[in-house]
Amino acid sequence: MDGPKLVRMANQIATFFATEPVRALAVEGVAGHLKRFWEPRMRRELLAMHAAGPVPGLHELVAEALRTQRAQLEPAARG
């Protein structure tokens, strides 16, 4: 999938959760949404982009979710 499109979609999720006054809950909300509704290949690609360095335009809640909830977001190993 197109990297900028993944960023745009992830940012839309973060914008929704940004209204949560407790930051930790907002980060968990972003991570939970990505885990429940994104295909493994989409999560894998976004995680790889984030691991390669700062992702231009990525909402801070998404970046924090990827950093702190990585284990939860990693798709199961392909086999």
Rosetta blueprint (number, residue, H / E / L):
1 M L
2 D L
3 G H
4 P H
5 K H
6 L H
7 V H
8 R H
9 M H
10 A H
11 N H
12 Q H
13 I H
14 A H
15 T H
16 F H
17 F H
18 A L
19 T L
20 E L
21 P L
22 V L
23 R H
24 A H
25 L H
26 A H
27 V H
28 E H
29 G H
30 V H
31 A H
32 G H
33 H H
34 L H
35 K H
36 R H
37 F H
38 W L
39 E L
40 P H
41 R H
42 M H
43 R H
44 R H
45 E H
46 L H
47 L H
48 A H
49 M H
50 H H
51 A H
52 A L
53 G L
54 P L
55 V L
56 P L
57 G L
58 L L
59 H L
60 E H
61 L H
62 V H
63 A H
64 E H
65 A H
66 L H
67 R H
68 T H
69 Q L
70 R H
71 A H
72 Q H
73 L H
74 E L
75 P L
76 A L
77 A L
78 R L
79 G L
